[in-house]
Amino acid sequence: MTTNAAADARFEDLPKLMALMTGDEKHDPAATSTLDALWVLYDRVLRVSPATVGAQDRDRFLLSKGHGPMAYYAVLAAKGFLDPEVLPSFGGYDSPLGYHPDRMLLPGVEISSGSLGHGLPLAVGTALGLRAQGLTDPVVWVLLGDAEFDEGSNHEAVAFAGAYGLERLHAVVIDNSSATHGWRGGIAQRFAAEGWSTATVDGRDHEALHHAYTAEHPGRPHVVVARVEPKNS
């Protein structure tokens, strides 16, 4: 897909792109639950393009919810990072499109992911690294699923980021009621207790997502909890 074609991409094009991926996908709800949140990020918020994937001052997006990456691949194709012609190879032998994304095989992919609980700690480290280099413009985004908070590593990352005031760090949590334990009082309350700025929105409402993504939060990291239909509904 050319840059011009990518610029003309629409949200309505994504189902057609996802339909090209016919491999034996085992995580359909994980894929579809992220579609709107990913689109708004790449279409209206992130400062990264196929031409700037190696630029030092680019924004970084880390997909922690790496299981069920079809929506991610579709958005990357719509935005020109991937050739749509590779989508039908999804999950195939020697295909760059695995059931978990691989940063060594795909342009614009910052981390290889899929194991629960890794993305937020990696995002914290990325934000710290940028700060240490004096790079104050790049923003770090990480997208997680609510079930990832069954992992202790994420609780530690939430606490650390709040204590260190990592204001260039942003998290998007897709809440499709799939967590085993759940958080009393809601996910956002746990972040707020550690000093984060928080917003909870309808994960299918693009304007609400954009408003929450772009809210000001000086001196604090920011989390957007995007609620979507329950996993088993």
Secondary structure, DSSP 8 states (H G I E B T S, - for coil): --HHHHHT--GGGHHHHHHT--S--S-HHHHHTTHHHHHHHHHHT----TTSTT-TTS-EEEES--SS-HHHHHHHHHTTSS-GGGGGGTT-TT-S--SS--TTTSTT------STT-HHHHHHHHHHHHHHTT--S--EEEEEEGGGGGSHHHHHHHHHHHHTT-TTEEEEEEE-S--SS--TT-HHHHHHHTT-EEEEEETT-HHHHHHHHT---TTS-EEEEEE-S-TT-
